[in-house]
Amino acid sequence: MSRSTSKTVVCVEGNIGCGKTSLLNYFEEFRNCEVLPEPVEKWQDVEGYNALGLMYKDPERWSMALQTYIQLTMLQNHIKLQEQNVRLMERSIYSAKYCFTDNLFESGKMPGIEHVILSKWFDWILRTQNIKVDLFVYLRTDPKLLHKRIMTRCRKEEEGISVDLLMALHEKYEDWFIHKKHPCPAEVLVIDANHSLEEMKLSYETHKNKIMVSQANN
């Protein structure tokens, strides 16, 4: 069955502050389109514990706990029953592993044994679960610009995010999508996101047919 007649899953990817939410908000207005944001609220309240906040404060202690829960909640998003023809999903279980978990390990913030365990869980999930992705949209953005955006939006958990972290994550995304150092189960659409919101809306319109597929004329 072709993408034009079947339900389509698009994962919107990119660094912290690249504009994923803005893109999702833009396409959410289209008929027959559903949006699944990152389940950040779940990460901030795990039976009363803020796993995201704990990880930012002490990554060596809490990165395993957070990434385990992220892997679970992203899997739940992937396998959730799709009700509309097009689903736009913020990030994916793939970027959780290839970009964030791997960066924590390589930066010395996650012990090798914890990285191995998470990797084995990830591999098992890919073997046994139907993780459907038809297109990745990569919002490619300069890390220094991202840092300015993050400082402007003033989210509590993001107060300690450094340019160095953003540069490291940028390299992880580049390794995956541009340099093909990890498997990619779907086509990648790269969008330059180094622009204002109004300019990005024009870019979304330009790429609408590619992203929405059968919904492009609605």
N, C-alpha and C positions, 0 to 999 in steps of 0.2 A: 504494500500500500504506500502511496506517495505521501510526502509531507503535505501536499495541497488538499488531501482528502482525509487525513488522519489527524488525531489530536497531536498538538505540537508542544514541546517543552523547551523553553529558552532560559538558560541560566545567565544572569547578569553578573559579571565578574569585574574585579578591580580592587585596588588598594583602599585603605581607609580614607574616606573623604573624597573619593573620585566622582561621586554623583550618582551612585546606584539608585538611591531613593528618588531622586528627581526623575530619572528615566522611568522607574516603575510607576510613579505618580502620573507621568505623561501617558503611558500606555494603558493604565488602568481605566481610563475613560472610554476606551474602545469597546464596542459590543463584542460579546463572546470571548472576552479576555479576563483571566483571573491572575491575581498577583499573590505570591507567597513571600513576604519579607523574611529576612533573617529573624529567627525567634529570639531576639536579644532579651526580651522581657523574661523569657524562661531562664536565660543564663544569669539574669540579675536577681532571680528569686527561685532558688532551688530549695523548696521547703523552708524558706526564710533566709537562706544563705545567698549572698551576692557572689557567685562564682567568678563572674567577669571582673568585678572590682577587686576581689582577692588576687586574681591572677596578675592584674596590672600592678598591684602593690608588692607582690612577692612571687614572681613567675617561677623561680626555682622550686618553690613549695607547691604552688597551685596549678601549674600549667597542665599537668597530667589530668587532674580532676576536671578542669574546664574543657580541655580538648576531648576527653571521653564523652562529656555531656554534649558538646557541640556535635560530635560525630553521631550520637544518638538522635539528637533533635533534627539534624540535617537529613538523616535517613528517614525520619518520620515525615518530613516535608516531601522528600522524593517519592515515597510510596503512598502518600495521601491520595485518595480518589480524586481524579481530575474531572471537574464538572463542565468546564468551558473548552472550546476548541483550542485555545491558546493559553498556555500557562507561562508566566514570567516569574522566575524564582531568583531571589537574591542570593548570590553565591551558590555553592554546591558542596557536596561531601568531598569532591575532588580537590577543590581549593583549600578546604579545611586541612587536608592531608599534605598536598604538595607545596602549599605556600606557608600556612601558619604552623602546623605541627613540625614540619621539616625545619622551618626557620628557628623555632624554639630549640630544637635539638642541636642544630649547627651553630647556634649562638651560645651554647653552653647552659641554657636555661632549662633543659630537660635531660635527665640522665638517659644513657643509652638503653637500659632495660625498659624504661617507660616508653621510649620511642619504638622499640621493637614490639612491645605489646600492642600499642596503638596501631602500628603498621600491620600486624597480624589480624587485628579486628577489621581494619580497613580492607585488606585482601579478602577476608572471609565474606564481608558484606558484598563486595563486587562479584564474588563467585556465586552467591546464593540469592541475591536480591535483584529485582528488576529496576535498575537505576537508569531510567530513560532520559536522555538529553539529545535534542535535535540540533541545537545551536548554542554556542557560547558567545556572548557579547562582552568583549574586553574593553573597558573604559580606561584607556592608557593615559596616564597622567604623570607629570613631573613631581617627584617626591617633595621638593621644596615648596611648590605651590600647594600641595596637599597639606603640608604642615601649617601654612597660613590659613587655609580653610578650617582646619581642625581647631586652631587657636581662636578663630572667630566664632565657631558654633558652640564652644564652651560646654561640652558634655563632661560630666563629672569624671567618669572612668577614663576619659581620654586626656586628662590634664598632664600626665607624664609621658605622653607619646613623643618620641624624639624624631628628628630628621633621619638619624641613623637607622631606626627601626623601619621607617617608611622606605628608605633606600633599600634595605634588606628585603622587605616584602616585594618591592618593585622588581628586584632582581629575580625573585622566585616566580613572579608572574611572567617575566620575560623568558625565564628558562623554560617554563611550561608552554606558553602560547607562541612565543616567537622562535626560540631555539629548539623546541620540541624535545626537551630532555625527559619528559614524562609522557605516558600515553594520554591521548586526548580522544575521547569517544565520539566527538562531533566536530563539525566545522566551526571555525572561529571567525567572528566578525570583529575587527579591531577598529575602534572609534577613538579619535583624538579628543580627549576630554579636558584639554588645557584651555577652556574657554568659559565665558560667562554663561549663566543659566539661559538667557535669551538666545545666545548663539548655539547652545546645546540643543535647545528646542528645534531650531532649524535643522540641526544634524539628525535629530531623531526623525524628523519628517522626511529627510533625505533617505534614511535607512528603513523607513516604515515598512515598505514592501518586503524587505529581507527578513525583518523581525516578526512581522505579523503573518506572513505567508498568505493563507487563504482569506485572512481578514483585512488585507491591505486596501480593499475597495470599500470598506464599510465606514 
